[in-house]
Amino acid sequence: MQAKNLTGGQELLCINTEKVYDWIVNEATFDLSLTDLDLPVNPVTGDDLECDDIDIDTVSCTVAPAEVDPIVVLDRIDQEFVVDGALVTLQLVNIRKNFEVTIFVDLIPELGGATVEVGTAEFTRCEQVILCAPEGTDIDVTYTDLDCFVCAAACDAGTTTEADELDVTVTVRLCQSIQSTYDVTLEIVADFCQPRDILPIPPCPAPTIPPQCPVVFPNGNGNGNNGDD
């Protein structure tokens, strides 16, 4: 018998989904030293760039997961822990993460001030996390934030036969969500979803001024009066 098309009613459903065995969120910050990066050629003239051709204060970076094997779960080891007085077996999970950092720099205004790519370097970082992640579960790592900034940069003049080189120290900060999951088939009683209402386009906002800080300024001479006796 064909099932009726229910609107607003509930029906017994069998669905495929993922069960989350465990879930943590953590962050990490680490420094990278990128040395001996050859300065590229001038994109306009084709000549090799020299230290005097770049603005050393404009060195910047981007960071992204590697295209190949960005996350590798090396192994997981069973360990016993006492949680709320109960003995439980959890897993010590070893994870290797691969990244790519790209360095950029601006040319001096006399050469047009364009931003040029200096080079890309690959690096690896490993970490250990404690999860409920028995064999058979998948380890899913998602970056909720991944960014970098240049802490220090210096340019080393080369010779007539060698290119000038850039040495850069980069600080990388990442926030990540780590879950252990397993594919399951569930039987549930649920409502069927309906499309949401279309949201209207909001009107133009009224002009605003930046928020002020009256607690800090102005506050007279700091004791709440104008300084008169």
N, C-alpha and C positions, 0 to 999 in steps of 0.2 A: 504494500500500500504506500502510495506517495505521501511524504510528510507534508503537512500544511506549512504555508509560509507565515510564520508567526511574526507579528509586529508588536513590540513592547512586551512580549511574553518570554518565558524561559523554556529551555529545551536541554535535554541531556546530550552533551557533546563529548566527542573523543578527539583530542587534539595532540599534536606533537609540539613539544616545547623544550626549553632547557631548565633543568633544576639547578639552582645556585647552591652549591655545597658550602661555600665560604666566600667572604668578600672583605677586602681591606683597601684602604686608601692611604698612600704615603707619598712623601716627597723626598727629593734628594738634590743636592747641589755639589758640583765638583768642578775643578779647574783642569784645563787642557793647555799644554804648551805646544804650539805649532811653530817649528823653526825651519829656517832655510827655504822659505817660500819664494821662488823666483818671481820678480815683478814681471807682469805680462807686457805685451807690446802695446804701443799706443794705437787705439782702434782707428784713429784718423790717419796718422802718418805711417804706421806699420813699423816704426822704430822701437827698439827696446826702451822701456821706461827706466828712469833712474830715480834715486831717492829724492832728488830735488824736484822731480816732476809730480810728486804726490803730496797730499796734505795728510800728514801722519795722524792728525787729530780726528780724521774722518773714518778711520778703519772701523769696519763693522762686520757683523757675522750673521749667518742664519744656521739653524740646526734642524735636521729632519731624520726620522728613522731610515735606516739603510733600505734600499730597494730589495736586496736579497737577504733573507733570514734576519729581519729586524728583531725578532724575539726568538730565542732558543731556550727551551727547558732542558737543562743538562741532565738532571736526575732529581729524584725525590726519595727521602730517607724517612722511614717510620721512626717516630720518637714518642715516648710516653710522657704525658704531662698530667698534673693534678689541677683540675679546674673545678672550683666550687666544691672541693672535697671529693670529687669523682676522678678516677683514673681514666684518661682518654688517650687514644692513639692518634696523633696528628702527624703531618708530614713536613719535614724540612726541605723546601723546594729551592733548588739552585737555578737561577735564571741568568742568561747572558743576553745583553741588549747591544745592538750594533747601530751606530749613528754615522751621519755625515755632516761635517761642519764646512761651510763655505765662507771664505773671507773676501770682503770687498773694500775698496778704497776710492776716494775721489781724487781726480787730477786737480792740479792747481788752476786757479781761474785763467791764467795766461794760456793754458792748454784746453780751455773749454769747460773745466769743472765737472766733466762727466764721471759717473760711477763705473768702475771697471772691476771685473772679477779677478782676484789674484789666484785663487786655487781652492781645491776641496780636499779635505783630509778625512779619512775614516778612523773611527775609534770604537772601542768596546768597553763596556762596564758590566760588572757582574754583581749580583746581590743574592742574599738568602732571605726567604720569608717563611713564616710558619703558617700553614694553611691546613684545613681539612680537605685534603686533595688525594684520596686513595687512588691507586692504579686504575686507569680507565677513565678518570675525569680529565677534562681539558683545562689548561691554564690559559686564561685570557687576560692580556695586559693591554690596557687602553690609556693613552696619554691624554689627560684632561688639560695639560699645559706643558709646553715644551719650548723653551726660549733660551737665548744666550746673549751675552754682551762682552765687549772687549775690555778687559781689565788693564792691559798694557800692550804697547806696540812699539817696535823700533825697527829702523831700516839700516841695513849694513851695506855700505858701498862695495861693489865688486871691483873687478879689474877690467882691463880692456878686452879680455876674452871671456870673463864670467859676468853673469847678470847680477844686478843688485838684488838683495834678498830681504825679506820681511820676516821678523820674529814677532809672534803674537801670543799673548796669554788670554785665553777665553774662559769665561765662567758660564757653565750650563746649569740651568735649573729646570727640573721636571716634576710634575705632579702626575701621579698614575693611579689607576684603578686596577686592582688585581683580583680576579675571580677564578674559582674552580667550579666548573660546570659539567653537566652530564645530560645527554639527550634522553628524554622520557616521554612516554605516552600517558596522558591523563584523561580520566573521565570526570567531567565537571558539569554542573548545572549552571547555565549562564544566560544572560540576555544577548541577543544579536546586536552588533553595533549599528548605529545609524550615522549618516553624514552630519557633520556639525553645520551650524548656521554660518553663512558668509558674513565676515566682519566688514562693516562699512569703512571706507577710507577716512581717516581722521582729518579734521579741519586743520588749517594752518595754525601753529601755536602763537599765542600772544607774545609780544616782546617781553623779555625778562632781563633783569640785571643780575650780576653774580652775587652770591650770598655774602653778607657782611659778617664781621667778627667783632661785635661790640664788646664782648667780654675781654678781648685782647686790646683793641684799639678803636676809637680813643677812650681812654679811661682816666683822664686828668693826670695827676701826678702819681697814680698807682694806688691811692688809698680811698678812691671814690669821691674826691672833691676836686675843686678847681685850683687848690693850692693857697687860697686866701685864708688868713687867720680869722 
